[in-house]
Amino acid sequence: MSNALTLECVTSEHPRSGSLITFSQFLVISLHGLPKFVTFTRGPLNIPVPRLLPRRIPLTPYLIQVGLFYTISLLNNLAFGYSIPMPVHIIFRSGGLVISMLMGWLISGKSYTISQVLSVLVVTAGVILTTLSSNQSHRTADITTFDSHRYLQGIAILTLALVLSGFLGVVQDKTYASYAKSTPPDAGVRRADSSADTKAVVLPDIWEESMFYLHFLSLPVFFSVRKDLTMQVKELFTSATMLPVPLLAARITLPTVLPALLANTLTQLLCVAGVNRLTTQVPALTVTLVLVVRKVVSLVLSVLLFDGANVTWGMLWSGASLVFTGTVVYTVSGSAPINREGRREKKE
């Protein structure tokens, strides 16, 4: 929830900083995971040479996920530069529940009970009600100032990101189902140097590996948007609002939004770690449901703390109640989808 708050702080002042935000997040997460996946061997002249540890999952599934993951993150952040208000972002991302269910049915051959389908629809309706309850009068007035063509471009970007997110969930489901069983949690490799001594190295958990490679392998892709990154960094450090910071005997000025950007990257690290770990434990639809509930709680708290004077309370609490009811029904009905043979699937 703090990640969403800091994101809004940055984009409200710098709406075109999507590439910079995404790159900062990917870089911090990659640097965090690098020590766990790098080992050193003795090279020529006894010089330590770094190399990556063996992977539990082959490179090809990662490359497919990297392409989807990078594109989704970039599209979602780019949409802020197309006059798309935060409530509309939340509404679109709530549609991920329906998209995830459709993808599971169309591509993976999963079937869902009536209770599961109804609970997803109830949660989606609850998210829409909760979102529309906030700041109705302000949003209506602001929409008239929007560039309609640019606004529709932003909607198209969010729609594409939504469909790709559903497809990514299917790919991750299939990847973990294929490789989780073949790589036990305590799997290790023998690390050897130029001498006869060897030392056992325990590989990180599969969710840590996935988290690291999805971000690490995406970093070279940012070379294609290097001009945008350079421009956004310049805009950030030439901002009208600068904060004087004493540094030893000197005094420098930094953008006031920089702490929010730093907080966003650090909270993103925590969020991504939780989501990746959850993805290995439950189906993609359940992961999406958890994320949607998190967004709704964030929105309700935001309204209560900052926007209580401009809210339709009946819609707010009705929407929140629908989200809660739909989540309970989904949980009681069983989170695992049913395959075409009628058996409930299990995640290893």
N, C-alpha and C positions, 0 to 999 in steps of 0.2 A: 504493500500500500504506500509506503514511503517512496518506493521507486516511481510509482505513478505520480505522486505529488512533486517530486524533484524534476521529473520529465516535463510536467506542465510548467514548472517555474522556468525551465530553460527555453522551452518552445514558445512561451508567451512573449519572451523578450527577443528571442532569435528564432523565428518560425522556420527559417531555411537552414537550420543547423542539423538536419536529419543525418547526413553522411558523417558529420563529426561525432554526433552522439553514438551512432552505430559503431564507428571505428574505435572510439574510446572504450566502449563496452567490450568489443571483441579483443582488443589489445590487453586490457586488464585481466580478463578471464584467461587468455592464453598465457600471460606471464605468471598468473597464479598457478596454473597447472603444469608449467614447463618443468619445474624441479622434480615432479613425480614421474615424468616420462623420459627423462634424459639420464643416461649413465655414461661413464667415461671408461675408455679402454686405452691400453698403452699403445701408442703409435711409434713412428720412427723416432729414434733418439730418446726413447722412453718418455715422449711428450704425451700427456693425456689428450685423447681425442673424443669429443662428445658424439653420442649417437642416441637415437630414439630406441626405447625398449620395444620388443615385439608387441604386436597388437593382438587382442582377442578377436577383433572383427577385421576382415579384409578391407583393403583401401577403397574398393569400388563402391560398396554401400555408403561409406563415408562421403565420397565425392558426390554421390547423388544427393545425400542429405545436405551437404554443404551448399550445393547450388540452390536447393530449395530454401534452406535456412537463411542464407545470406540475402536472397531475393525478398523473402518475407519481411525480414527485419528492416531492410532498406525501404521497401514499399510502405510499410507502416509509418516509419519516421518521415519519409518524403511527403506523405499525405498532409502533414502539418503545414506545409508550405502552399497548400491549395485551399485555404480558407475553410478547412474542415474543423468545426468545433470539437472539443474533447467529448461531449456527450454523444456525438455522432460516431466517433471512434469506438466508444464503448458499445453502442448499439450494434455496429457492424461486427465487432469481435464476439459479441454474444451469439451471433448467427453461426459461429464456429461449431456449436453443439449440433445444429441441424446438418451442417455440411459434413461434420465428422461421422455422424450416423449414416448419411447418404453414401459417403465414400466407403465406409465399412460394409454397407450392403451391396453396393455396385461392384467394388473392386475385390474385397476380401471374402465375399460370400457369406457375411454375417447376417444373422436374423436377430430381431429384437422383439421382446414381449410388448404387449399393448401398454403395460405399465411403464416400461422404459420409454417408449415413444411419447406417451402422454406427459411423463415427467419432464422430458426434454423440451416439449412445446410449452409447458407451464413455466419452466425456468426462463425460456427465451422471452415469453410474454412479460414475465416479471421484470426482467432486465430492461425491456423497452419502457415499461410503465415507470420504473424507478428513474430511468434516465430523463424521460420527458417531464418528470415532475419538477426538475430543477431549472430555475431561472427562466420560466416561460416568457415573460414579458421582454426580458433583455434579449433572448435569443430571437424572438420574432422581429424585434427592431433591427438587430444586426444583420439578419439574413438579407434584408432589402439592400444592403450596401455591398453584398457579395458580387463578384464577377461570376455570373451563372455558368459560363463556359468553363472557367477555371474550376469552379465548384464541382461540376460534373466530371471533370478530369480526375479530381481527388476522389470522388465516389467510385470511379472506375478502378483507380489504384487500390482502394480498400477492398473492392470486390475481388480483384485478382489475388490480393494477399490472402483473403479469406479462403478461396478455393485451394490455393497452394498449401495453406496451413492444414486443410483437411487431408490433402494428398501426402503431406509430410508425416502426419500421424499414421497413415497406412504403411508407409515405408518403414517407419521406426518400429511399428508393431511386428512387421515381417522380419526385420533385421534381428530384433531381440529374440523372437521366437526361434529363429534359425541358429543363433550362436550362443544363447545363454546356457543351453544344456551342455554344449560341447566344451565350455570353458568354466570349470568349477571356480568358485570365489577365491580359493587359496592357490590357484594356479601360479606357478613361478617359472623362471628361466634361470639358467646358469650363466653368470656373468664371468667371463674369462679375460685375463690380460695376457701379456706376453710370457709370463711365468706359468708354472704349472698349477698355481693356486686358482681356485674358482670359488665363487661366493654366490649363494642362492639369493635371487631377487624376487620378491613377491610382487606380482603385477597389481596395479590399482584395480578397484572395482570397475565393472564394465560401464556403469553410468558415469564414472569419472573419466574413463577413456573416451566415451562418446562426447561428453561435455568439452573435453580438451580439443579433440580433433575437429569437431564441428566449428570451433572458433579459430583454432590455429591454422587449419587449411583454408579458412576464408580470408585470412589477412592479405595474401597476394592479390585477391580480387579487388581490394581497395585501390590498387594502382590505377584501375580504370576510372576512378573518380578523384584522382589526386588533385586536379584543378579545383574541383568543388571543395575538397578538404582545405586546400590552401586558402581559398577565398573565405571560407567559413571561419578559419582560425584568425585571419586578418580582421574580419568583421567583429569577432569576439574581443580581440585585444585593442580595437579602436572604438569600442562601445562608448556611448555617452556617459554611462554610469560606471565609474572606476572606483576602486577601493584602495586607499593608501595603506600599505603594509610595511611596517618597519623590519628591515633585514640587516642585522648587525649595525653598522654605523650609517648605512644608507637607508633610503626610503623609496620603495618602488610602488607602482600602482598596478593592480590586477582587476580584471572585470568582476563586478559584483556577482555575476551569474556563475563564476568559476566554482565556488563551493558547491552550488547546486549540481553542476555537471559532475564534479568529483563524487558527491554523494549518490548521484544516479548510477555511476559506473560501479560503485561498491555494492549498492543494494541490488543492482542487476546481477552481480556475481552470486549473491545469496539466493536470489530468485531462481536463476538458471540452475544452480546446484540442486535446489529442491525439486524443480520440475524434471530434471534429468534423472534424478534418483526415483521419483515417482513413476516416470515413464517405464522403468524396468520392472515395476511391481504391479501395475494395473493397466487395463486397456486404454487406448488413446481417447475414447469417449469419456472415460472417467477423469482422465487428466484435464480434458477440456472443461468438464463440469466444475472441477475444483478451481480452475483459473477464472471461470465466469463468476462463481460465488465470491471469489476474492475481489474481483472488479466491482461487484455490487456493494460489498461491504465498504470498499474504498469510497465509492460514490456517496453512500449514505453518511459516512463519517465526514466527508467533505462538505456535504450539505449542512449537516448539523453544526459543524464547527465554523464554516465560513459563509454560508449562503442561506441561513435559515429564514431570512426576510423575503426571499424570492423563490419560495417553493410551494407547490401544491401538496399539502401534507397527506391528503387522502390518496393521491396517486403514489406518493412515496411509500407509504406504509403498505398499500395494497400490492405494489410491485415487490417490495421486500418480502411480504408474506407469501407471494406466489413463488419466489425464488426458494424460500425456506421449505415450502410444501413440496415443490418439485424435487428438491434435493433429497428430502426424507423419503419420498416415494421411490426415487431412483435407487437409493441405498437399500431400502427394504426389499425391492424387487430383485436385487442382485446386480452388482456392477458389471459382471462379465457378460458379454453378448453370447448368443446361442448360434452355433454353426448350422449349416444346412442339414446336417444329420440329426439335429435336435439336441445335441449335447452342449452344455455350457462350457465355454472355453476357459482355460486356466493360464495365468501368466506364471512363468518360472522365475 
